[in-house]
């Protein structure tokens, strides 16, 4: 069967599943080719409603998918900006049909931001994340736990990973192997020079709770500077300090924005206003945690193995490069940054 036939059959299947399992009549269904573990489609119903349909490529992780949709609905019920998941005829958030799993979500307004954050957007993101963490502190601890290699993993293992990345890139004929070798060499230097020092400045313990676990730029929909939709929950036990650090030091903003420090301060201050129960030491650890996490992550160094569409592959390559720049800026400014973060966290709500 050729690609045109596959697409046509896929659209027919969506029409059948939504009619049979949801009682929804489809007018138009179009693919959204930006994912590897789900087949995503935008749907316009005969009644004029816009929906987002996820078809899972595998049934191997259904428990995790069900947990993620349950957490999504829990947060929506708490008045967070989370799109509604449509239950099927039997009340299930995830339905099984034609040997596959499906989820149907109401499409939220807005789009994924492609530019660096503004200070106003960072502030609103901090408010949403702080409120989400406050809400999820009461949520049962998920079975899945987010890894903490950046905290407890050995530097030696990360150095081995450097070799593995280069070997994979060479085998897959990476487009700019000389540049990647230079970047990996710098990563080796940073791992050896900074990890022990960075870890020694962390608290002995950090709070762990239920969390979105992938609260990043690509999983937020925004209109101007307002978050209109939080999507793609991973649902894991995670450290709020880690999730706050990832958001506050978004690589696109740190690498490309001239106000990245102001954005981080605005986000942390707004977060603290909405979630004052998280210990201050956890909030202040977010920059150090973000830097450690970047040092131990090689996501995007090679992209051939993901089977992504061209646009998504280009964005992933850009993410890797931006993360390299972000590491440099955080290494060079960390101590001063932590000083101003303390002021922002101790006096939340102040405007810059």
C-alpha positions, 0 to 999 in steps of 0.5 A: 500500500502506498503513502496516499492509500495509507493516509486515506485508510487512516482518515477512514479509520478515524471516521469509523472510530469516532462514530462508533466509540464517541458518537462523533461525525467527522467532517475533515481529518488531517494529519499532524506529522510531529510525533514518533509514538502517536499518530496525531490528527486534527479533526473538524466535526460536522457540528463545527467542533475542533478536536485533536485525535491521538492514535497510539502506535503501540499498546505496550504502555497503555497504563502510562497513557491512561495515567497521563490522561487522568492527570490531565483531567485532574488538572483541568478540574482544578481550573488549570488551562488544560484541554478537555479529554472527551470520554468515549461511550463507556466513559473511558478517557482512552478507548480501544478500537481496531486493535489500537488505543485512541484519545480525543481531546478538544483543541485549545486555542493558541499555538506552540511558541517558536520564539524566546519567551517574553518576560510577561509570558515567563511570568504567566508560565510561572503562575501556571506551573506553580498552581499546577504543582500546588494542585498535584501535591495532592495527587497520588504518586505515579508509578513512573519516576522521572530519572535523576541521572543529573543528580546521582548518575556517574560522570564516567557513564556520561563520558561513555555516552559522549563516545556512544553519541559520536559513534552513532553520528559517524555511523549514520553519516551526521551532516556536520561531524566536525562540529559535533565532535567539537561540541562533545569535546566541550561537553566532556570538559564541562562534565569533568570540571563542573558536575561535582561542584554543582552537586555539592551546592544542592540540598541533601534532599529535594521534594518529590511529588506527582508532576507533568514531567514534560512541562516545556515550551513544546507542550504549552499552547500560548496566545501572545503571552498567555498560556492557553493549553498545557498538553502531553502530560507524562505523569511521573514522580518528579522534583518540582525544582527540576521541572521549574528549572527546565521551564525557567531556563528554556534553551531557546530563551537562554540561547536566543533571548537578550532578557533570559535572566529577567524571564527566569526571575519573573517565572520564579517569582510568579511560581513562588506566589502560586506555590509558597509551600515548596521549600525555598531551598528547592526553588533556589536550586532550580538553576543549578538543577537545570544546568546539571540536567542539560549536562547529562542530556544528549537529546538532539545530538543525533536525530536520525534514529527518531524517524522525524519529519524534516521540520521536527528534525530541524527543530531538534537539531536546533534544540541541541545547539541552543542547549550547548549555548545555554550551558555556557551561559549558565556556567558563566553566570550561575553564582550571580544568577542564584543571588538574584533568584533568591531575591525574586523568590523571597519577595514573590510578586514583585515586578521588574 
